[in-house]
Amino acid sequence: MATALQAGVDLANICSGKGYCGKCLVEVVEGVSNLSPPTELELKRIQPEKISKGFRLACQSKVRGNVILKVPDQSRVGRQKLVIMGKEPPVVVKSNIRKIFLELQPPTLLKPIADDENLLSALALKGDENLRLNYTTVKKIPRVLRESGWKVTMTLLGENDVIDIQPGDTSKNSFGVAVDVGTTKLAVFIADLTDGGLVFADGVMNPQIKFGEDVISRINYSTHGEYQLRELQNTIIEGINELIDKGLSETGINRDELYELVCVGNTAMHHLFMGIDCKNLGLSPYPASMGKAYDLTAHEMGLGINPSGNVHTLPNVAGFVGADAIADILACRLHEKEKLSLLMDVGTNTEVMLGNKEGIWSCSTASGPAFEGAHIRHGMRAASGAIERVKIVHPLDIECKIIDDEKARGICGSGIIDAIAEMLKNGIMDTSGRILEGPRVREGNNGREFILVTREETASGQEEIVVTQDDIREIQKAKAAMYAGYMTLMKKSNSTQKSLSEIIIAGAFGTYIDPESARIIGMIPEMPLERISFTGNTAGSGARICLKSIECRKEAQAIASKIRYVELAAEQVFLEEYINAMYMPNSKLEDFPETVNIIKAPKVVKRYVKR
Amino acid sequence: MATALQAGVDLANICSGKGYCGKCLVEVVEGVSNLSPPTELELKRIQPEKISKGFRLACQSKVRGNVILKVPDQSRVGRQKLVIMGKEPPVVVKSNIRKIFLELQPPTLLKPIADDENLLSALALKGDENLRLNYTTVKKIPRVLRESGWKVTMTLLGENDVIDIQPGDTSKNSFGVAVDVGTTKLAVFIADLTDGGLVFADGVMNPQIKFGEDVISRINYSTHGEYQLRELQNTIIEGINELIDKGLSETGINRDELYELVCVGNTAMHHLFMGIDCKNLGLSPYPASMGKAYDLTAHEMGLGINPSGNVHTLPNVAGFVGADAIADILACRLHEKEKLSLLMDVGTNTEVMLGNKEGIWSCSTASGPAFEGAHIRHGMRAASGAIERVKIVHPLDIECKIIDDEKARGICGSGIIDAIAEMLKNGIMDTSGRILEGPRVREGNNGREFILVTREETASGQEEIVVTQDDIREIQKAKAAMYAGYMTLMKKSNSTQKSLSEIIIAGAFGTYIDPESARIIGMIPEMPLERISFTGNTAGSGARICLKSIECRKEAQAIASKIRYVELAAEQVFLEEYINAMYMPNSKLEDFPETVNIIKAPKVVKRYVKR
């Protein structure tokens, strides 16, 4: 694997080379003898007939000489796939599912013990007492006991529930699903519950997008009636089921051996996943309907795992700070930090969390879909052909890095932030965000436009790729909301700017932001670059660690019950800071001393003044 | 009520005049002013428009002068109805269901508390913590809270589960269903869970009878496949649902306010009700599939109560001593007796229980359907026209009591026992059961027949009603099995005949047996008549008290775990005693000294001798 990655081969590496995911399958075309023999993990994850044809896991094979490999398409990363992954802290696996193999004595005339009592006393001998057998299990018991010659494996959920019986010893086969329902993306992960290994990860666009791009439009759609609410719920459940189906067919796992599903999402996505009325999320005072963690049965929800499997949802903090924020905190360990840290999950809504082990304050800001490329003239998602990096060496000399090194098709979120920061640095616009006259600037139908890529250099060859005045306004509103959210929490928690020691940017989009650009436009407070980190989709990571460890679920509950939520609509300070933050980096320049030195843009700053 | 009963009026009296059941509804035609004014209970149980038309509950109205009443058909007992009732010990009502009325504070911008947390903290203030909201409730919460102006009633099941939310204060509306699934009869009771009052009781033939009359034929049918097992289950569930529907329409109770259903039955009926494979009940060593008590959800079972309601089944002792036997013990308080007592639930199978507070032994005997009138030439169920009492004054002078004083149509179980006892007393047959030559005895196609009712005296006028030699053999086998079961338990428990202090005959059929006749034919041990009691359908009584009191459920569990089951197939002593008991009263005459003095039949007794 290391050899392949060094050679720049596009090879999937979901489990970081641990051999769990089986994603880095390669076909050895020549030089089999120059490879180490297949490891135990390879024998577990690759079908025997494939091994004999020369298929290997790159992460498990050591190269001792020349080898020619073929990388099948399904083992290539593909840029879009990666955005579902995020930093994951190590956790001790402590699954909510336990499987216990039993060898029973059949009943006799002198001891005609009932089947259920026979099972329960064998389990009691192994230390599990006060168990409840669920209805599905009870119905299967007499047949499975006899067909298996009284050798069976029982599946236990939590402390007290028996949810399945299988013939023979299947105690090693135990899998679970972690789901992150984002407003824009849906990610599904399958993990081995015995060792915590990730065996499948995939994401698609949230299929609810047809009902509206942002949270509010979906909430509005759901309020049309019970039918529409069910439609939204069914759409997301079907989306999850399709990814599960894909995971089962790729891994060969038996559906009935997926015993748990842990789901996170923002409060609206959580409620729509659960089919819960979320009308009130859109009405002041924006209360969540469900704040607690829940454990439901898969068949109640129509999810494609074992019908008796457990569906766990993490708690929500408020109407706009949901289970995904709790997952972020868990994955980034914000609740264990010694010093004051800022965690922002940047998305269509950005959740802002400020705190450390002493306590956490949170709020949510409607940053809008601009970072995802929406509402931007040439905006697009981070896919092949998107400008992801911009460097203005001189207004007439612009360097653009384009995903997959293709010709430019548009600009994605990280690219537009770069472009605006560079325009600011180079005096192409003023600190109020107004594009100034100059080279590559032209008058468009809605104000000035800055030409980033000339027509000839684009993929289509039809139209220049530009940054418009309206594009800049969109980004200003988005970044101002985020920064004002942060400042509001600083004031509510009586913290000083100096005490802030670390900034963590979570969210799939965040992975690609240039921290310097973000700092220059004032999206985040000024901070040495080495103390700004990007953790990717930590909502998904939080879901995965909660799937693997019930201790993490307890932590999630503890975080939810302690976190202090600030409703920005009730805070005058938010409005003040929002207006200040519409400037770039901000109208309070004293908070951005270094940035002030970098930018060449004319300063047009009006401070918000209380009347 | 007392006045009506004294006057011989056929008037329902299910709740023993407590005013709960509303069954003794009468219409006052004349003399309203001679009645006491309507009581609170009457106002609760009778619709207001009926009260104004002069409808009253007989049990609540005191008569102070002449009154003319009309008894509507539905308030008449009807002979068949009564057989579902049985003796019920008083219990302190402690329902598994609690309803709690809450007045909540709506969320505000400064405290935008989630709906579920709002509810749960209000419940915690009332002392209920660590509650789980079920999925159905969670889905209703946001709407019901707002539509009700934040005044709602929560329904709690057990210690930790919230299963419903309703607008307003409905805390007084809480009902449950007790079900006794007999092989022959199905009885359904509805009780008020707030005060324990019985508000509805009805029974029908078990609709599974079309699949076979006895337990074994139904087990055989179920083994044909999954479809047949489901067919049997659906048939009984539909039968129960039809009676529930009838109860709801008669009482005006809301289906969603039926929160629990407690079911008893013999092990086979229990398993078929649950849809559990019961093939093994018919195969040595006859183990039950389910021995434990279960709590399931109504919608899983398709039962017509609140879909989130709880279905509780009592534990089974063994393949042929089921939850109904536990219910009998509970209702008859066998587990609290100081002295050794015998409890027999007489039916197609007769469960025999022997013991006291020190311990209980049990077994089951296949007594067959003879007592229900089956396999008897002129046998019929205890309905209008059935001979229920027989007295032979002289072979030429026979007195028969016929149900409803109609002309005889046949003979029911109590009548045939009387007839055989009288034939024995009058020397019409010998102690081996052989009919002797004499008056009213004729040769039939299958041996001799004793003419009980001449052709002219029957309802049809077509054919004499006779007791055949085969009829006597059927009764001999049935009573021998019961007595041998009792004797086996006596030997297993090392008890002496003298220590037996009481005989309790349970079962609908038992209600009508003449204890002297039963003793004469040797169906039960010899015992002074005042120490033989008949308690009726105590399986139903046990189900009812377990519905009303969770303490009774704990008692049931304790009984089930302590009771000692004897599998008669493994006992040589059973076979010996069965052969002895084929004689009447028995070949061991020393155990029946008084009976020996009464009977005039020639003694033809061969004692079973071990070889």
Interface residues (C-beta under 8 A of the other chain):
Chain A: P107 T108 L109 L110 P112 I113 A114 D115 D116 E117 N118 L120 R132 L133 Y135 V138 K139 I141 P142 R143 R146 M274 G275 I276 D277 C278 K279 N280 S284 P285 Y286 P287 A288 S289 M290 G291 K292 Y294 D295 L296 T297 E300 M301 N316 A318 G319 Y565 E567 A569 A570
Chain B: P107 T108 L109 L110 P112 I113 A114 D115 D116 E117 N118 L120 R132 L133 Y135 V138 K139 I141 P142 R143 R146 M274 G275 I276 D277 C278 K279 N280 S284 P285 Y286 P287 A288 S289 M290 G291 K292 Y294 D295 L296 T297 E300 M301 N316 A318 G319 Y565 E567 A569 A570
